[in-house]
Each structure stands twice: as C-alpha cells, then as structure tokens.
Amino acid sequence: MSPLETSALARENFHLTGLREHLTYLLAHSPFYREHLKWAPATAKELRGLEDLQGLPFTEKDDLARDNMAFLCVPMQEVRDIVTTSGTLGDPVSCFLTANDLDRLGRNEAHSYRIAGCTADDTFQLMTTIDKRFMAGLAYFLGVQQLGGRIIRSGPGAMQLQWESIQRFGPTVLIAVPSFIPKLLRHAIEQGIDPNATSVRRIICIGEPVRDATLRPSLLAQRITTEWDVELFSTYASTEMQTAFTECGEGRGAHLIPELMHVEVLKENGEHAKDGEAGEVVVTPLGVQGSPVLRYRTGDICHWHDAPCGCGRNTPRLGPVVGRRQQLLKFKGTSLYPNAIIDLLAQMREVSSFVVEVERDEMGLDEVILRLSLHDAGTEDQVKEELRSKLRVSPCVILCDREQIDRMRFNENERKPRIFFDRR
C-alpha cells in the first residue's frame, strides 16, 4: 500500500505538485487550454494550495464534443490507440492515447484489481467488448497483463461460450455488466450447471452499480449473491478520465487511485461535499499525454466518502452514481433521476427487459414512459404497485414483446445496450 493511500498530507502534497506539472503541460501543448486558461486567475506557479484549483475554469462535455481535436497535445505520429465515448449524453468524443497513456491505463487497472483483492494467481474472464473503440475492455485487458494474471476474452453475450470457458479454463474473476449475470445464471439452471461448483469467486462489475446510495447491496446484487456465492465489486470510470475507481472488500465505496487523478465532488453551491454528502464528480487526471483534461465535469452525481476505510486505505471513495446532472427529471412534483428507475426495473424479477423514455407533454412538463416485457409469471399490476411504492410516482407503463424491446436496446452500431432515451 503506497503512502498516498494512507496519508492525507502526502496525498495533498503529491496532488499539488502533480497539478502544477499538469497545468504547465497543458499551457505548453494543448491548443484548447492555451486559449481556455488565458484569463484564468491562477497559473501553474500561482497554485499554492489545492483550494486555488477552484479559480480555474471547468471543462465541459460540450467543449470536448465541439472542439475535440484542440485537446490533442501530441503529434498524431505519437498516438498509439484511438478510443471514443459511447455518446450516452451527446455526440461521441475521441481520446488519443500515447504509449505512455496505454501503460498508465494498464497500471490503473492492475492497481484496481489489487484493491479488489485480485493477484497474479487469478484468471480473468472478460465479458465485455474489447473492440469498437471501447476503452474499458482495453483497460481491463492491459491491467491483467501488468498484474501478471491470465485473461479469457469471451466478450458479451454468447451464454454457451461463457459457460464453456468457465468450465474449461477455470477463471476465478469475471468482468461483466451486473444485469447480465442473472441471465447467465438462468442459462446455467436450464443447462443443469451448478455455478457454485465452478472456480468463480469474484465479479468486477462494470457500467452499473451493485450498491445503493447508502452502500448497501442493491436488490440486483442480493439476487445474484443469493444464487451464486461470489463477491461483487463496484467500479466507476469514464473514457475522459482514463482512470477508474474500484471497490475493496469492505464495500464502502470505490477507491480513488491518488497517483493518477485529483477529484472534486462539488455541491450545487460550489462547495466540496463532506463525508456522506452528494455532489457532481469533477476530475483532473494526472499523467495523461494525448488528450488530457482539467477540472472535467462528468455530470455524474455521487456521494463522497473520506472516512478511513476498514481495508487500511485512507483514500477518498465514491458511492454509486445516483444520477446525472443533465438528466434530472421533475416528474409529478418529484425530483427524480432516470438511474433510480433503471435500477428498480433491473431488480424486478417480473421484468425481462425494458427501456425508459422521457419526453415533454403538451404542458411542457416531463413525462416518463416505461416500455417493458414481462416474464410469464409477472403482471402489469405487480410492476405498477412496486413502482408506486419505491418511486412514489406512477410512470406510464407500456407492455411490449421482448423482441421489440431488444430492437430498441441493441443497435449494431453501438457497443453498449441503450436503456434510456431522452426525447425532450
């Protein structure tokens, strides 16, 4: 465990030095930041404390989308890999990685594995795509190489291949979207496979939380672990930050890797969140050469945790994403994030597949429409009653065939299923 994981003072001094170097690099190499920081009240030399960072402007998602190439800090001849965001909240954004950035990506993920208790003795099965310009799959692969473990690149879907790989090669760790696991378990039951008789002991969860805002296991996590004796580990990351937060075995939030990033969690009034408070995650990744950013507003709302963790690390931690700044709904007098609806539907045993749509009604107010397919035993009344009890409001529910929902969720030109459609 490094000093930065145990000492707040060492971490603060390290970040201050790293932020000065970061600003110097941006001003020397970034066309965007040379212009963006022209009127900033603090320069690299004037950054005397971390609080001075608040004098520097934010970087928005729209900045990256509007002027993407202006963020490139190296000649194209030095770029070794090009990745793009999924475009969930707008146009996809490209990030350009140098050889150094690829090494950094691997170091990040190797350290993340260690936080989750993984070692070089583990064999990993990667159930996410590594192609389609997807950074996460590449990061997980590179991290296993730096950790010294083995990896099985089985990719998403393909139930028979997944179980054949598990039974044949004996992976100890799966890397998967958590909502895929119940489908994997259902296939095992149909094929007479006992998941608890396999080698799998851990699942690194990508893209979806397995804890609620209070850090208790979600209903989805409970459903998985009731049927499968495995440990689940939440992660949080984005392409723009080129760094990941990963949960340890204590399950008290996903840990920052302080060598690689400075993070702020800011409330609406601009103040930094205190332990247990929620705010928007703002990141400054350190050591990125190709497409570095400064004070990047992720739009994600998370709870900040900085009390010492039982694992011995004193690094700050983030709770699961409770919503996105741009997606806050005002629905029937209630403030609601789509994530709350999505998490609830993903946990319902009656629901086999779904999408969530938001549009404006004739009065200009937010209207939420849920398109659902149900298992044979599920009823519309059961779903509506659970929605009312958990959300305190009643969205419009439209029952559809599973095939119709899947056509909406899965686009061959997109690498991730699309669950939320904002039509406002």
HELIX and SHEET records of a PDB file:
HELIX    1   1 PRO A    3  GLU A    5  5                                   3    
HELIX    2   2 ALA A    8  HIS A   29  1                                  22    
HELIX    3   3 PRO A   31  HIS A   36  1                                   6    
HELIX    4   4 LEU A   50  GLY A   55  5                                   6    
HELIX    5   5 LYS A   61  ARG A   66  1                                   6    
HELIX    6   6 ASN A   68  PHE A   71  5                                   4    
HELIX    7   7 MET A   76  GLU A   78  5                                   3    
HELIX    8   8 ALA A   99  ILE A  115  1                                  17    
HELIX    9   9 MET A  135  LEU A  147  1                                  13    
HELIX   10  10 MET A  159  PHE A  169  1                                  11    
HELIX   11  11 PRO A  178  PHE A  180  5                                   3    
HELIX   12  12 ILE A  181  GLU A  190  1                                  10    
HELIX   13  13 PRO A  195  ALA A  197  5                                   3    
HELIX   14  14 LEU A  219  GLU A  227  1                                   9    
HELIX   15  15 ARG A  325  GLN A  327  5                                   3    
HELIX   16  16 PRO A  338  GLN A  347  1                                  10    
HELIX   17  17 GLU A  380  LEU A  391  1                                  12    
HELIX   18  18 ARG A  402  ARG A  409  1                                   8    
SHEET    1   A 2 VAL A  79  THR A  84  0                                        
SHEET    2   A 2 SER A  94  THR A  98 -1                                        
SHEET    1   B11 ARG A 150  ARG A 153  0                                        
SHEET    2   B11 THR A 123  LEU A 126  1                                        
SHEET    3   B11 VAL A 173  ALA A 176  1                                        
SHEET    4   B11 ARG A 202  CYS A 205  1                                        
SHEET    5   B11 GLU A 231  SER A 238  1                                        
SHEET    6   B11 THR A 243  GLU A 247 -1                                        
SHEET    7   B11 ALA A 254  HIS A 255 -1                                        
SHEET    8   B11 ARG A 317  LEU A 318 -1                                        
SHEET    9   B11 TYR A 296  HIS A 305 -1                                        
SHEET   10   B11 ALA A 278  PRO A 285 -1                                        
SHEET   11   B11 MET A 261  LEU A 266 -1                                        
SHEET    1   C10 ARG A 150  ARG A 153  0                                        
SHEET    2   C10 THR A 123  LEU A 126  1                                        
SHEET    3   C10 VAL A 173  ALA A 176  1                                        
SHEET    4   C10 ARG A 202  CYS A 205  1                                        
SHEET    5   C10 GLU A 231  SER A 238  1                                        
SHEET    6   C10 THR A 243  GLU A 247 -1                                        
SHEET    7   C10 ALA A 254  HIS A 255 -1                                        
SHEET    8   C10 ARG A 317  LEU A 318 -1                                        
SHEET    9   C10 TYR A 296  HIS A 305 -1                                        
SHEET   10   C10 GLY A 323  ARG A 324 -1                                        
SHEET    1   D 2 LEU A 329  PHE A 331  0                                        
SHEET    2   D 2 THR A 334  LEU A 336 -1                                        
SHEET    1   E 4 CYS A 396  LEU A 399  0                                        
SHEET    2   E 4 ASP A 366  LEU A 374  1                                        
SHEET    3   E 4 VAL A 351  ARG A 360 -1                                        
SHEET    4   E 4 PHE A 420  ASP A 422  1                                        
END                                                                             
